[in-house]
Each structure stands twice: as C-alpha cells, then as structure tokens.
C-alpha cells in the first residue's frame, strides 16, 4: 500500500533522475579519460615540437632591393655562407643582385649587379662545392655560370665564366649535382632537361620531350645524385636515372588538382609532393618510391592559391613549406613509423613573401641552436628568418647537429658520368664551420667546339695563311706610304716655286 503513496513515488522519481545523472557523468568521465589516453598517444615525443621562427631585426635585413616582378614558381633567392643572391628588376635584360652576407641595411640603388643575360632571370643556384660560383637560367634560353669575387662585386659583372647554350626556350630551373664536381642540370620550357659538365662547357646528357611531353615544374636530385625526381604539367611525377635516361618509377596524378605540383626527395627512399585537390585545397603528400599506388600520408592544408615550395633538411628530417604569396612557413617532421608526416608548427608574419632562399646547414649559428634559416623576399626587402630549437645551454647540441654535407665534392664529373655514386662528404659543426680558401672555377675551353674553332688564331703560333695575309697588308701599306711621300714632295716644290 505504501508504494501507492504519492510522496514515495516522488522520491522514487528523484532517485531515478539521480541515477541518470550519475550515468551521464560517468559517461562524460569515461569519454574524457579515453580522450586523454588518445591525446597521450597523439602527442609524440620530438625534440623539434617547439621549433619557432624569429625574424631578423631591421638592421639585419637587406633594405631597398627591387625584387623581380616576373611570374615564375622559383624561390628567386639563393644563399650560402658567403653571399645572398636575389633576382631583381632590370631594364633592358635580366639581372640578379649578389651581396656579401654581412652587408645588411639599405642597399645603394647603384649597387653593381650580375647583368649578362638579355632577358629576365628565372632561377639561380649556388654551387655546393664552391661558394663563389653561381649559375643562372634565363628567358634568353641560356644558362650562365658566374664567379663572384670575395667581398662581392665592385663593378657590374657582364661576362660569365661559361655560357651554356642548348635550350630552345626559356630556362626556368637550374640545379647543381649534390656530390659530383661541376655537374649542373637545367630544365627549360622546351620540355628538355640538359645535364652539363661546366668544366668543359658541354651538355653531357639530354632528356628530351619523349620523357617530359609538357612543361617541367620541378626537378630535384637525390642525396647521392644517382636519381632525379621531376614533376610535369602532364600531372605525372617521375623518378629518373639521368645517365641511362630511364624512368625508374612514375606516379600519375599525385594530386587531383590542375595547379602545379612540386616534388622533392626526402629520407629513406621517399618523396614528398605539394599540390592541389580537385576542390583547389592545397595538399602535401608523402610517397614510398617503391609503392607509389597510395600515399603514406596525405594532408590538406588550406585553400590559398600560392604554389608551395618544399625545402627538406636531411639532418633533422624536417620539411618546410613556403608558398609564394603566403605570409607563413609550415614545417613537418618525417619519421619511419606511421603516420610518417607529423605537423610541427607554423611561422606567421604580416607581409606576404615573393620568394624564399634557404641557407645550407654549414652557414647556421650552431651556438644559438639554429636549425634552419630562410631569406624571405618582400617587395623591397630581404628578411632573414631563423628557425630555432629552444635550449637553455649555449653548448654544442650534438643531437641537433649530426655531421652534415661539407663543401668538398665526393666525385669528379668523369667518375659520376662513368656510373659511380657517392653520398656527400660529411663534416662536423662542433667547432664551427671554417670555409675553405676560394677555389677558381676552371673551364677547359679547348674542349668546347665553338672555342676550338677560334683556338689557332688565339695561340702563340699563327698559321701560314695568317702570315701571308699580313705580308700582303704590309706591302699595300708600303705602297700607300710611297705615294703619299711623292705627293708631299710635289707640294713642297710648288710652295718653293711661289
């Protein structure tokens, strides 16, 4: 009978509601605990998790430089431990500016430039084995190799060490071999890749339009220089053995979008690509070169329109993505376990970038735990940005700086062309980097057929034809002098007679 009492029923309903609340609270607590467990699994232990970007102060920037307005997807900037070079606006041809690294501040408007091209310069690249040598590709269809004196230019530089002629359309990509001396690659809008031996001025390898039927967007050497990785307008990424001219692996449509794709080699036989989805979202993907059917990792980033330029650091396995027109630099760490590509962080600033240069590891300040340095091009300024791992100690951090690629080549051009491969010769940065003495770039011009034709006249022993021509000229001059002397004598006689 007491169960029918309204007060008892009310108490029972209250108990039921309390039980429901307890269940919901326990459910929330359970989901929170599972989320915490998942977060513990997601938050990965990495010494690069807290890498941050630090832009240089105003007096450490290069002010009042006129960065090129040309529309082309290259970095427009190249840096090494001695110089910073950037493609600049030039009237009546193509030019780029080369400044000593320490010459910061406002750049004089009359500063001398490298101005030998007859059309805009599209790409520049410093030689990894000689910090005074730089190559440039231009809309004038030529590649030129220049030697910059220590201390920089005092006069405009118009004469290259060697001019490499072979492309029939503009040259948009130049890339030095990472380990072989004097080997330079160039790619043009004629859909041809030429590999040059700069020491002889001759094209030693050619990959014609049968390999790339359309415009080549990017070319990257593998770490030992045995292979190249290319991306093309036909929406294919290819891995090529350049000495045999064979395609080792190929991937059709790594990204579904129509915008340009860029591809670079990364660690352990992998390649990284940047591109666009069908909905024009920017993407980054990691691929195993032996299994290109599916990506190891594919991440969508944003809906910006700028093409992402990847820069890979093999010492830290970090890849940096810089978009032209962006105001940020994203960076990811690549590991050997799934999910393979880990987002670290992003450096952001207010102003967009027109181009980007990347300093080799031997040019960094190791006592400040600087693991990368970029040179961001604004419209009228070049701004260094240091990527730093926060550490309290000023001592050398061996885990951040394993032995890195040094300035000495591992192979000669002949050895590489003969089939040999070798990784870079490594150096330690523990005691700081001491640059070697300047090396002169020697070009054996006698092996260049165009110069060989002119060699007899330039030599110390003239040919018999040249001697006979000179004798005839001398006889004619002697006859002319005798006639003039006779006329002079007649004039004198006439004057005396008057």
C-alpha positions as a printed NumPy array, in Angstrom:
array([[   0.   ,    0.   ,    0.   ],
       [   2.808,    2.374,    0.792],
       [   4.07 ,    2.134,   -2.81 ],
       [   0.951,    3.962,   -3.953],
       [   1.744,    6.884,   -1.668],
       [   2.474,    9.967,   -3.888],
       [   5.357,   11.058,   -1.662],
       [   7.06 ,    7.682,   -2.058],
       [   6.578,    7.833,   -5.845],
       [   8.076,   11.334,   -5.922],
       [  11.151,   10.12 ,   -4.012],
       [  11.477,    7.201,   -6.445],
       [  11.367,    9.533,   -9.464],
       [  14.065,   11.679,   -7.819],
       [  16.252,    8.628,   -7.338],
       [  15.771,    7.657,  -10.981],
       [  16.827,   11.147,  -12.122],
       [  19.906,   10.997,   -9.858],
       [  20.82 ,    7.621,  -11.316],
       [  20.501,    9.049,  -14.847],
       [  22.747,   11.971,  -13.897],
       [  25.326,    9.57 ,  -12.463],
       [  25.276,    7.56 ,  -15.678],
       [  25.737,   10.694,  -17.807],
       [  28.546,   11.964,  -15.56 ],
       [  30.262,    8.588,  -15.64 ],
       [  29.869,    8.57 ,  -19.433],
       [  31.434,   12.035,  -19.703],
       [  34.253,   10.994,  -17.377],
       [  34.828,    7.877,  -19.441],
       [  34.99 ,    9.853,  -22.693],
       [  37.357,   12.372,  -21.067],
       [  39.617,    9.569,  -19.9  ],
       [  39.622,    7.96 ,  -23.346],
       [  40.332,   11.352,  -24.924],
       [  43.237,   11.854,  -22.515],
       [  44.565,    8.428,  -23.416],
       [  44.247,    9.248,  -27.12 ],
       [  45.937,   12.618,  -26.616],
       [  48.802,   10.876,  -24.849],
       [  49.138,    8.675,  -27.916],
       [  48.798,   11.604,  -30.389],
       [  51.27 ,   13.945,  -28.658],
       [  54.502,   12.493,  -29.963],
       [  57.826,   12.914,  -28.303],
       [  60.021,   15.058,  -30.559],
       [  62.86 ,   17.496,  -29.889],
       [  61.509,   19.669,  -32.736],
       [  57.994,   20.165,  -31.338],
       [  58.801,   23.664,  -30.081],
       [  60.838,   24.98 ,  -33.03 ],
       [  59.986,   28.648,  -33.569],
       [  60.771,   31.234,  -36.228],
       [  62.456,   34.512,  -35.358],
       [  62.667,   37.283,  -37.983],
       [  65.814,   39.398,  -38.013],
       [  65.843,   42.947,  -36.725],
       [  65.555,   45.791,  -39.208],
       [  69.297,   46.492,  -39.273],
       [  69.982,   42.83 ,  -40.131],
       [  67.747,   42.89 ,  -43.228],
       [  68.627,   43.916,  -46.788],
       [  66.52 ,   47.004,  -47.468],
       [  65.538,   48.794,  -50.678],
       [  66.117,   45.909,  -53.089],
       [  63.852,   45.691,  -56.142],
       [  62.719,   42.074,  -56.234],
       [  61.754,   40.723,  -59.662],
       [  58.095,   41.005,  -60.692],
       [  58.391,   38.046,  -63.088],
       [  55.715,   35.377,  -62.72 ],
       [  57.571,   32.118,  -62.172],
       [  57.423,   29.448,  -59.45 ],
       [  61.023,   29.558,  -58.233],
       [  62.468,   30.919,  -54.999],
       [  64.107,   33.989,  -56.705],
       [  66.752,   33.811,  -53.946],
       [  69.836,   31.672,  -53.266],
       [  72.059,   31.783,  -50.174],
       [  75.336,   30.26 ,  -48.987],
       [  77.707,   31.008,  -46.076],
       [  79.318,   33.879,  -48.054],
       [  76.636,   35.569,  -50.166],
       [  72.942,   36.177,  -50.62 ],
       [  71.747,   36.428,  -54.231],
       [  68.305,   37.539,  -55.376],
       [  66.726,   38.133,  -58.752],
       [  65.946,   41.813,  -59.185],
       [  64.163,   44.07 ,  -61.623],
       [  66.362,   45.187,  -64.508],
       [  65.719,   47.37 ,  -67.54 ],
       [  66.834,   46.031,  -70.898],
       [  67.692,   42.498,  -69.825],
       [  67.965,   40.217,  -66.826],
       [  69.976,   40.731,  -63.664],
       [  70.423,   39.46 ,  -60.154],
       [  71.969,   41.017,  -57.095],
       [  74.78 ,   39.393,  -55.095],
       [  75.612,   40.803,  -51.648],
       [  78.095,   39.631,  -49.008],
       [  76.113,   38.056,  -46.19 ],
       [  77.232,   40.683,  -43.666],
       [  76.414,   43.69 ,  -45.866],
       [  72.992,   44.329,  -44.336],
       [  70.994,   47.551,  -44.16 ],
       [  69.956,   49.801,  -47.006],
       [  71.312,   48.72 ,  -50.375],
       [  72.549,   51.502,  -52.65 ],
       [  70.391,   51.858,  -55.762],
       [  73.557,   51.909,  -57.915],
       [  74.985,   48.709,  -56.428],
       [  76.585,   46.577,  -59.192],
       [  74.648,   43.531,  -60.376],
       [  75.27 ,   40.404,  -62.431],
       [  73.723,   41.561,  -65.689],
       [  74.892,   39.411,  -68.596],
       [  71.518,   37.95 ,  -69.61 ],
       [  69.493,   39.649,  -72.336],
       [  66.104,   38.657,  -70.831],
       [  64.734,   38.209,  -67.278],
       [  66.479,   35.701,  -64.998],
       [  64.137,   32.95 ,  -63.74 ],
       [  66.28 ,   30.827,  -61.411],
       [  69.646,   30.975,  -59.635],
       [  71.617,   28.362,  -57.665],
       [  74.93 ,   28.471,  -55.788],
       [  77.42 ,   25.687,  -56.445],
       [  77.537,   23.423,  -53.332],
       [  81.291,   22.882,  -53.809],
       [  82.4  ,   26.466,  -54.452],
       [  80.787,   29.349,  -52.549],
       [  81.956,   31.859,  -55.18 ],
       [  80.249,   30.181,  -58.157],
       [  76.584,   30.678,  -59.083],
       [  74.5  ,   29.503,  -62.039],
       [  71.547,   31.344,  -63.579],
       [  68.822,   30.37 ,  -66.042],
       [  67.001,   32.96 ,  -68.119],
       [  64.259,   33.673,  -70.614],
       [  67.044,   34.236,  -73.177],
       [  67.339,   30.391,  -73.4  ],
       [  70.837,   30.278,  -71.881],
       [  72.424,   29.098,  -68.657],
       [  75.344,   31.159,  -67.406],
       [  77.872,   30.307,  -64.716],
       [  79.459,   33.204,  -62.827],
       [  82.356,   33.602,  -60.426],
       [  81.84 ,   36.184,  -57.674],
       [  84.997,   37.643,  -56.074],
       [  85.429,   37.531,  -52.306],
       [  83.937,   40.687,  -50.822],
       [  81.312,   40.976,  -53.559],
       [  81.099,   42.958,  -56.775],
       [  82.666,   46.385,  -57.23 ],
       [  81.658,   46.691,  -60.899],
       [  78.729,   45.217,  -62.885],
       [  79.522,   41.646,  -63.938],
       [  78.632,   41.076,  -67.598],
       [  80.973,   38.277,  -68.661],
       [  80.219,   34.778,  -67.307],
       [  82.873,   32.136,  -66.827],
       [  80.957,   29.975,  -69.285],
       [  77.696,   30.252,  -71.248],
       [  75.78 ,   27.01 ,  -71.726],
       [  73.653,   27.081,  -74.879],
       [  71.364,   24.223,  -75.825],
       [  67.795,   25.074,  -74.866],
       [  65.409,   26.465,  -77.475],
       [  63.011,   28.082,  -74.97 ],
       [  63.391,   29.862,  -71.642],
       [  65.305,   28.088,  -68.867],
       [  63.323,   28.018,  -65.616],
       [  65.275,   25.558,  -63.427],
       [  68.975,   25.172,  -62.602],
       [  70.224,   22.637,  -60.026],
       [  73.771,   21.559,  -59.155],
       [  74.633,   17.915,  -58.528],
       [  74.972,   17.443,  -54.742],
       [  78.17 ,   15.34 ,  -54.765],
       [  79.828,   15.437,  -58.231],
       [  82.043,   18.349,  -59.193],
       [  80.959,   20.706,  -61.991],
       [  77.776,   18.784,  -62.882],
       [  74.838,   21.164,  -63.459],
       [  71.266,   20.366,  -64.524],
       [  68.97 ,   22.747,  -66.365],
       [  65.328,   22.392,  -67.388],
       [  63.643,   24.568,  -69.988],
       [  60.199,   25.274,  -71.326],
       [  61.22 ,   23.251,  -74.398],
       [  60.456,   20.228,  -72.129],
       [  64.134,   19.244,  -72.202],
       [  66.481,   18.527,  -69.289],
       [  70.181,   19.023,  -70.032],
       [  72.999,   17.89 ,  -67.736],
       [  76.163,   19.92 ,  -68.255],
       [  79.801,   19.407,  -67.398],
       [  80.653,   23.003,  -66.515],
       [  84.367,   22.145,  -66.645],
       [  84.119,   21.647,  -70.409],
       [  81.071,   23.767,  -71.192],
       [  79.379,   20.823,  -72.89 ],
       [  75.994,   19.132,  -72.461],
       [  76.796,   15.539,  -71.499],
       [  73.249,   14.172,  -71.009],
       [  69.892,   15.03 ,  -72.574],
       [  66.371,   14.029,  -71.504],
       [  64.172,   15.1  ,  -74.395],
       [  60.446,   15.733,  -74.879],
       [  59.858,   11.972,  -75.111],
       [  60.45 ,   11.835,  -71.321],
       [  58.508,   15.008,  -70.448],
       [  55.841,   15.848,  -73.041],
       [  54.892,   19.113,  -71.31 ],
       [  56.279,   21.899,  -69.094],
       [  58.557,   20.723,  -66.272],
       [  57.502,   22.225,  -62.932],
       [  60.294,   20.99 ,  -60.635],
       [  63.482,   18.902,  -60.608],
       [  65.295,   17.595,  -57.536],
       [  68.451,   15.471,  -57.162],
       [  68.562,   12.537,  -54.746],
       [  71.033,   12.883,  -51.861],
       [  73.731,   10.869,  -53.648],
       [  72.861,   12.293,  -57.079],
       [  72.008,    8.904,  -58.594],
       [  68.422,    9.856,  -59.453],
       [  66.314,   12.913,  -60.191],
       [  62.663,   13.474,  -59.298],
       [  60.588,   15.61 ,  -61.664],
       [  57.038,   16.942,  -61.782],
       [  55.42 ,   17.857,  -65.072],
       [  52.364,   19.614,  -66.426],
       [  51.074,   16.242,  -67.686],
       [  50.229,   15.549,  -63.99 ],
       [  52.934,   12.91 ,  -63.565],
       [  55.784,   12.68 ,  -61.086],
       [  58.763,   10.723,  -62.419],
       [  61.89 ,    9.279,  -60.84 ],
       [  64.607,    9.097,  -63.478],
       [  68.113,    7.666,  -63.77 ],
       [  69.597,   10.536,  -65.815],
       [  72.713,    8.706,  -67.055],
       [  70.609,    5.935,  -68.631],
       [  67.644,    8.14 ,  -69.444],
       [  65.293,    5.558,  -67.933],
       [  62.198,    6.18 ,  -65.787],
       [  62.621,    4.158,  -62.584],
       [  59.163,    4.932,  -61.155],
       [  56.201,    7.073,  -62.149],
       [  53.037,    8.313,  -60.445],
       [  50.066,    9.656,  -62.358],
       [  48.047,   12.429,  -60.664],
       [  49.605,   12.507,  -57.183],
       [  47.224,   15.422,  -56.59 ],
       [  43.877,   15.723,  -58.376],
       [  44.009,   19.477,  -58.964],
       [  45.205,   21.253,  -62.104],
       [  47.691,   23.617,  -60.419],
       [  51.476,   22.911,  -60.446],
       [  52.922,   20.057,  -58.384],
       [  56.385,   20.199,  -56.789],
       [  58.301,   17.098,  -55.699],
       [  61.479,   16.571,  -53.649],
       [  63.415,   13.582,  -52.374],
       [  63.291,   13.066,  -48.618],
       [  64.749,   10.391,  -46.334],
       [  64.767,    6.609,  -46.798],
       [  63.698,    6.386,  -50.423],
       [  60.635,    8.594,  -50.064],
       [  59.458,   11.62 ,  -51.995],
       [  57.278,   14.498,  -50.837],
       [  54.884,   16.302,  -53.146],
       [  52.881,   19.508,  -52.823],
       [  49.859,   20.233,  -54.972],
       [  46.126,   20.894,  -55.031],
       [  42.981,   18.819,  -54.617],
       [  40.104,   18.837,  -57.093],
       [  38.47 ,   21.475,  -54.867],
       [  41.638,   23.647,  -55.054],
       [  42.721,   22.861,  -51.49 ],
       [  46.477,   22.815,  -51.018],
       [  47.87 ,   19.395,  -50.112],
       [  51.124,   17.787,  -49.022],
       [  51.732,   14.066,  -49.557],
       [  54.473,   11.577,  -48.705],
       [  55.188,    8.616,  -51.003],
       [  57.279,    5.463,  -50.908],
       [  59.117,    5.306,  -54.234],
       [  58.759,    1.503,  -54.332],
       [  54.987,    1.614,  -53.802],
       [  53.514,    4.684,  -55.469],
       [  49.947,    3.342,  -55.644],
       [  48.833,    5.067,  -52.421],
       [  50.477,    7.851,  -50.382],
       [  51.948,    7.093,  -46.977],
       [  50.375,   10.331,  -45.798],
       [  48.144,   12.964,  -47.416],
       [  47.192,   16.147,  -45.595],
       [  45.029,   19.058,  -46.711],
       [  46.275,   22.464,  -45.588],
       [  44.141,   25.41 ,  -46.755],
       [  42.549,   26.998,  -49.814],
       [  45.245,   29.546,  -50.699],
       [  46.297,   29.758,  -54.344],
       [  50.087,   30.03 ,  -53.981],
       [  52.241,   27.075,  -55.072],
       [  54.038,   25.506,  -52.102],
       [  57.828,   25.269,  -52.417],
       [  59.252,   22.435,  -50.246],
       [  62.687,   22.657,  -48.567],
       [  63.955,   19.437,  -46.952],
       [  66.65 ,   19.205,  -44.264],
       [  68.132,   15.668,  -44.303],
       [  69.926,   16.204,  -40.971],
       [  66.722,   16.763,  -38.972],
       [  64.184,   15.153,  -41.359],
       [  62.145,   18.369,  -41.286],
       [  60.45 ,   19.68 ,  -44.42 ],
       [  59.484,   23.357,  -44.651],
       [  56.671,   24.504,  -46.953],
       [  56.791,   28.093,  -48.229],
       [  54.089,   29.402,  -50.533],
       [  54.625,   32.332,  -52.88 ],
       [  52.152,   34.983,  -51.814],
       [  51.797,   33.415,  -48.349],
       [  52.836,   35.057,  -45.123],
       [  53.674,   31.792,  -43.342],
       [  56.101,   28.865,  -43.282],
       [  54.738,   25.455,  -42.228],
       [  57.042,   22.697,  -41.106],
       [  56.614,   18.95 ,  -40.711],
       [  58.765,   16.144,  -39.353],
       [  59.163,   12.93 ,  -41.343],
       [  59.547,    9.654,  -39.409],
       [  59.829,    5.982,  -40.328],
       [  56.629,    4.971,  -38.491],
       [  53.01 ,    5.76 ,  -39.309],
       [  51.624,    8.332,  -39.833],
       [  55.078,    9.268,  -41.235],
       [  54.365,   13.019,  -41.737],
       [  53.875,   14.972,  -38.495],
       [  52.827,   18.61 ,  -38.443],
       [  55.08 ,   20.613,  -36.099],
       [  54.094,   24.267,  -36.259],
       [  53.82 ,   27.349,  -38.43 ],
       [  55.703,   30.638,  -38.542],
       [  53.424,   33.545,  -39.487],
       [  54.047,   37.189,  -40.241],
       [  52.033,   40.091,  -41.631],
       [  53.638,   40.565,  -45.035],
       [  53.462,   38.059,  -47.892],
       [  56.571,   36.569,  -49.469],
       [  57.597,   36.982,  -53.121],
       [  60.326,   34.357,  -52.859],
       [  62.463,   32.396,  -50.422],
       [  66.101,   31.371,  -50.007],
       [  67.367,   28.521,  -47.818],
       [  70.747,   28.559,  -46.076],
       [  72.848,   25.355,  -46.101],
       [  73.463,   23.882,  -42.654],
       [  77.124,   24.976,  -42.588],
       [  76.023,   28.622,  -42.659],
       [  73.964,   28.477,  -39.444],
       [  74.803,   29.675,  -35.925],
       [  75.088,   26.412,  -34.004],
       [  75.695,   28.115,  -30.629],
       [  72.159,   29.557,  -30.868],
       [  70.537,   26.178,  -31.705],
       [  69.558,   27.497,  -35.134],
       [  68.492,   24.519,  -37.277],
       [  67.394,   26.448,  -40.409],
       [  67.443,   29.969,  -41.814],
       [  65.268,   31.364,  -44.553],
       [  65.685,   34.582,  -46.536],
       [  62.205,   35.922,  -47.211],
       [  61.776,   38.274,  -50.16 ],
       [  59.335,   41.144,  -49.735],
       [  58.609,   43.63 ,  -52.486],
       [  61.542,   45.87 ,  -51.441],
       [  63.306,   43.873,  -48.751],
       [  65.067,   40.586,  -47.973],
       [  64.437,   39.413,  -44.398],
       [  66.328,   36.553,  -42.678],
       [  64.18 ,   34.243,  -40.532],
       [  65.949,   31.9  ,  -38.086],
       [  64.319,   28.597,  -37.072],
       [  65.493,   27.781,  -33.544],
       [  65.093,   24.927,  -31.069],
       [  64.699,   26.425,  -27.573],
       [  67.545,   25.172,  -25.376],
       [  68.924,   26.687,  -22.176],
       [  72.509,   25.627,  -22.767],
       [  74.875,   27.505,  -25.107],
       [  76.994,   24.377,  -25.596],
       [  77.077,   22.484,  -28.884],
       [  73.984,   20.284,  -29.168],
       [  75.118,   17.084,  -30.865],
       [  71.578,   15.74 ,  -31.247],
       [  70.6  ,   18.813,  -33.309],
       [  73.702,   18.861,  -35.493],
       [  74.769,   15.458,  -36.828],
       [  77.604,   15.514,  -39.4  ],
       [  76.361,   17.474,  -42.403],
       [  77.309,   17.864,  -46.064],
       [  80.602,   19.725,  -46.491],
       [  81.886,   21.817,  -49.396],
       [  84.146,   19.152,  -50.945],
       [  82.83 ,   17.058,  -53.864],
       [  82.809,   13.289,  -53.41 ],
       [  83.23 ,   12.554,  -57.132],
       [  84.656,   14.125,  -60.256],
       [  82.386,   14.715,  -63.22 ],
       [  84.085,   11.861,  -65.09 ],
       [  83.534,    9.424,  -62.207],
       [  79.837,   10.24 ,  -61.974],
       [  79.331,   10.054,  -65.722],
       [  81.152,    6.701,  -65.615],
       [  78.472,    5.29 ,  -63.316],
       [  79.826,    5.898,  -59.818],
       [  77.627,    7.213,  -56.995],
       [  78.592,    8.556,  -53.58 ],
       [  76.902,   10.386,  -50.739],
       [  78.136,   13.8  ,  -49.65 ],
       [  81.382,   14.116,  -47.7  ],
       [  80.277,   14.964,  -44.168],
       [  81.798,   17.475,  -41.759],
       [  81.201,   18.213,  -38.08 ],
       [  79.964,   21.631,  -36.98 ],
       [  81.116,   21.168,  -33.384],
       [  83.943,   23.693,  -33.654],
       [  82.077,   25.9  ,  -36.107],
       [  82.354,   25.951,  -39.877],
       [  85.614,   27.26 ,  -41.307],
       [  85.193,   27.977,  -45.03 ],
       [  87.997,   26.727,  -47.292],
       [  90.096,   29.054,  -49.391],
       [  88.425,   30.383,  -52.514],
       [  88.708,   27.997,  -55.434],
       [  88.887,   29.207,  -59.011],
       [  86.436,   27.638,  -61.431],
       [  88.499,   26.306,  -64.312],
       [  86.812,   25.719,  -67.638],
       [  88.751,   23.726,  -70.227],
       [  87.694,   25.888,  -73.141],
       [  89.673,   23.788,  -75.612],
       [  87.034,   21.079,  -75.309],
       [  84.268,   23.459,  -76.3  ],
       [  83.797,   23.09 ,  -80.069],
       [  82.842,   26.734,  -80.588],
       [  86.025,   27.892,  -78.932],
       [  88.142,   25.184,  -80.564],
       [  87.467,   26.757,  -83.961],
       [  88.954,   30.029,  -82.704],
       [  91.92 ,   28.374,  -80.992],
       [  94.522,   28.605,  -83.858],
       [  94.234,   32.393,  -84.05 ],
       [  94.4  ,   32.729,  -80.286],
       [  97.517,   30.58 ,  -79.968],
       [ 101.051,   31.906,  -79.989],
       [ 101.938,   30.365,  -83.423],
       [  99.946,   31.935,  -86.3  ],
       [  99.032,   29.8  ,  -89.337],
       [ 100.724,   30.198,  -92.775],
       [  97.556,   31.767,  -94.212],
       [  97.6  ,   34.41 ,  -91.498],
       [ 101.292,   35.174,  -92.246],
       [ 100.69 ,   35.572,  -95.978],
       [  97.716,   37.888,  -95.313],
       [  99.857,   40.03 ,  -93.048],
       [ 102.631,   40.252,  -95.701],
       [ 100.123,   41.441,  -98.322],
       [  98.781,   44.098,  -95.941],
       [ 102.337,   45.311,  -95.264],
       [ 103.104,   45.595,  -98.995],
       [  99.919,   47.618,  -99.573],
       [ 100.797,   49.947,  -96.703],
       [ 104.321,   50.434,  -98.04 ],
       [ 102.944,   51.325, -101.493],
       [ 100.5  ,   53.833,  -99.958],
       [ 103.289,   55.465,  -97.927],
       [ 105.465,   55.843, -101.043],
       [ 102.623,   57.503, -102.978],
       [ 101.934,   59.919, -100.125],
       [ 105.64 ,   60.793,  -99.931],
       [ 105.708,   61.626, -103.665],
       [ 102.663,   63.911, -103.314],
       [ 104.298,   65.648, -100.354],
       [ 107.472,   66.254, -102.365],
       [ 105.457,   67.775, -105.243],
       [ 103.608,   70.085, -102.847],
       [ 106.877,   71.302, -101.346],
       [ 108.276,   72.064, -104.813],
       [ 105.151,   74.055, -105.705],
       [ 105.367,   76.102, -102.498],
       [ 109.049,   76.937, -103.042],
       [ 108.372,   77.984, -106.632],
       [ 105.837,   80.578, -105.459]])
